[in-house]
Amino acid sequence: MDFSRERIGTPDDPFLTDDWTVYKTSTFDRYVERIWSWSYRHNMFVKVMDTRCNICYKETGVFAEEEDATGLICPGCEAVYFCYQCYNSSPYKFHLESECKKKLKERRQGLIVRKKISSWDVAVKNPIFGEGAERIVRKFQFLDKFDRFVGPIMVAKESRFIAKKTEYDKRMQYHATFMRTQAIASEMAKSFNEDVSNLADHFDHSNFDYISEMVRKMPRIKFLEPYVVEAHNPDEYNILIEPMLKGKYEKFNDNMGMVKGQCSKVDYL
């Protein structure tokens, strides 16, 4: 499969260009349907709470605490949002009668989760800027209502081998492996950080202040939190995204057992 590629060292775009594919809620042929996170406790995908109106899909701006918020969260289930116009209409009454209890249960079970999502309008850069044996990587940005970039620069990862028109479950299963691994690593990192923070308790308390200061300066581990953006383009299109790490990238080992600084060893049969 052939792709257009960014030239190495290309600076980040300050605004949208023709190189970007845009997904906007206000369009009918290309938009974000939902965003998924991963639950370590349930070992499965869980839905990220959608801040767009549950009826007309207009952005409410409530969770982002925008001054010009145009809606509110359902006070019954606290799992879906409504613009003011739809909140005062019969569809909201239908939600209360048929969906509210179900949404409340899903939220309490952790099947619907709140996450800080910058926007539900997004853009994906068409030329790739990175690639590996299994994945290609593009730049991904959230957009505000004026189509300006907002929030952190993200990377969008796709499989080299699973076509966009592949069955939905297969595409989601491909991302599930990475999401599960990342969630397990994050939980292990949390346990490690807690143990580091409690190290001072294992030393003589006569030097407690000094030991506590040394423990405070010790590094902690944190893993990036990925999401799967389920988009419509016009076919279903699943993109795994995570924040872009800035700085120099240096590889210290590979999948063949090679380690930087060590002589390669090849066993012959």
Helices and strands as residue ranges (DSSP letters): E 20-23, E 31-39, E 44-48, E 71-73, E 81-83, H 84-87, H 90-98, H 100-108, E 112-113, E 121-125, E 130-131, E 135-143, E 149-159, H 168-197, G 199-202, G 205-207, H 208-217, E 227-232, E 236-243
